[in-house]
């Protein structure tokens, strides 16, 4: 089994000086054998300090190891002072190639790029992080 290292995912929780904008990002890994897991010791190849989007908060850059058949699902979201949340969800395969991208805006998940075959990964990601989804246009609807 070949193991590939993909990475420099920015994992952050930060807010602006005025606290009107909040940015957060999360990385989950879909392992063929275990299902959806958070990056832990056996998966993380390298971890270093990163620069957050806003002034207050913290961030780290991580690189991960993926085996054949595993996927990395990365979501980045920003909330404004009106409590509107925007962001995106990227799905990377074991080689580090972006295979699917979805945009999140006001409760609606929309496919931007990629094959709709990977839409189920975005659905289980949204369910795992309890993302408020009112409507989906991911390309796999009937």
C-alpha positions in Angstrom: 0.0 0.0 0.0 1.4 3.4 -1.0 1.1 6.2 1.5 1.0 9.8 0.2 1.6 12.9 2.2 -0.7 15.8 1.3 -1.1 19.0 3.0 -0.6 22.4 4.4 -4.2 22.5 5.5 -4.9 25.6 7.6 -6.8 24.6 10.8 -8.0 27.8 12.5 -10.3 29.5 14.9 -10.0 33.3 14.8 -12.0 36.4 15.1 -11.6 40.0 14.0 -10.6 42.9 16.3 -14.2 44.0 16.6 -15.4 40.4 16.9 -17.8 41.0 14.1 -16.3 38.3 11.9 -15.4 34.8 12.9 -13.4 32.3 10.8 -13.0 28.6 11.4 -11.8 25.7 9.4 -11.9 21.9 10.0 -10.3 18.9 8.5 -11.8 15.4 8.6 -10.5 12.3 7.0 -12.5 9.5 5.5 -10.6 6.3 6.0 -11.7 3.3 4.1 -11.5 1.0 7.1 -12.7 3.4 9.9 -15.0 5.9 8.3 -14.9 9.6 9.2 -12.1 10.5 11.7 -10.3 13.6 12.9 -6.6 13.9 12.2 -4.7 12.2 15.0 -1.2 11.0 15.6 -1.0 8.1 13.1 -2.4 10.3 10.3 -0.6 13.6 10.9 2.7 13.8 9.2 3.8 17.3 10.1 2.2 20.1 12.2 3.5 23.7 12.5 2.3 27.1 13.5 0.1 28.9 11.0 -1.2 32.5 10.5 -4.9 32.9 11.3 -7.2 34.9 8.9 -8.1 37.4 11.7 -6.1 38.9 14.5 -7.5 37.1 17.6 -7.2 33.3 17.6 -4.9 30.5 16.6 -4.0 28.5 13.6 -1.9 25.5 12.6 -0.8 24.0 9.3 -0.9 20.2 9.1 0.2 17.7 6.5 -1.5 14.3 6.6 -0.8 10.7 5.3 -3.4 9.1 3.2 -3.6 5.6 1.9 -5.2 4.5 -1.4 -9.0 4.9 -1.1 -8.9 7.6 1.7 -10.2 11.1 1.3 -9.4 14.4 3.1 -12.4 16.7 3.6 -11.5 20.3 4.4 -14.1 23.0 5.3 -13.5 26.7 5.8 -16.3 29.0 7.0 -16.6 32.6 8.0 -19.5 34.2 10.0 -20.3 37.9 9.8 -22.0 40.2 12.3 -25.4 39.4 10.8 -24.8 35.7 11.7 -24.6 34.7 8.0 -22.2 31.9 7.4 -20.3 31.5 4.1 -17.6 29.0 3.1 -16.6 26.0 1.1 -16.0 22.3 1.5 -13.1 20.7 -0.5 -12.7 16.9 -1.0 -9.2 15.7 -1.8 -8.3 12.1 -2.8 -5.3 10.1 -1.6 -3.0 11.8 -4.1 -3.9 15.3 -3.0 -6.0 16.1 -6.0 -9.1 18.2 -5.5 -11.9 15.9 -6.7 -14.9 17.9 -5.5 -15.7 21.5 -4.3 -18.9 22.7 -2.7 -19.9 26.3 -1.7 -21.9 26.9 1.5 -24.0 30.1 1.6 -26.9 30.8 3.9 -27.8 27.1 4.5 -27.4 26.0 0.9 -24.7 23.6 -0.2 -23.9 24.0 -4.0 -21.5 22.1 -6.2 -18.9 24.3 -7.7 -16.5 21.8 -9.3 -15.9 18.1 -9.5 -17.7 14.8 -10.1 -21.0 14.4 -8.3 -19.9 10.9 -7.3 -18.1 12.5 -4.4 -21.1 14.5 -3.1 -21.8 11.9 -0.4 -18.5 12.8 1.3 -19.7 16.4 1.6 -23.0 15.2 3.0 -21.4 13.1 5.8 -19.0 16.0 6.5 -21.9 18.4 6.9 -23.7 15.9 9.2 -20.6 15.3 11.3 -19.9 19.0 12.0 -23.6 19.7 12.4 -23.7 22.3 9.6 -27.1 23.9 9.2 -28.1 22.8 5.7 -31.6 23.7 4.5 -31.1 22.9 0.8 -28.5 21.0 -1.3 -27.5 21.3 -5.0 -24.6 18.9 -5.0 -25.4 17.2 -8.3 -26.5 13.8 -6.9 -30.1 14.7 -6.3 -32.7 12.7 -8.3 
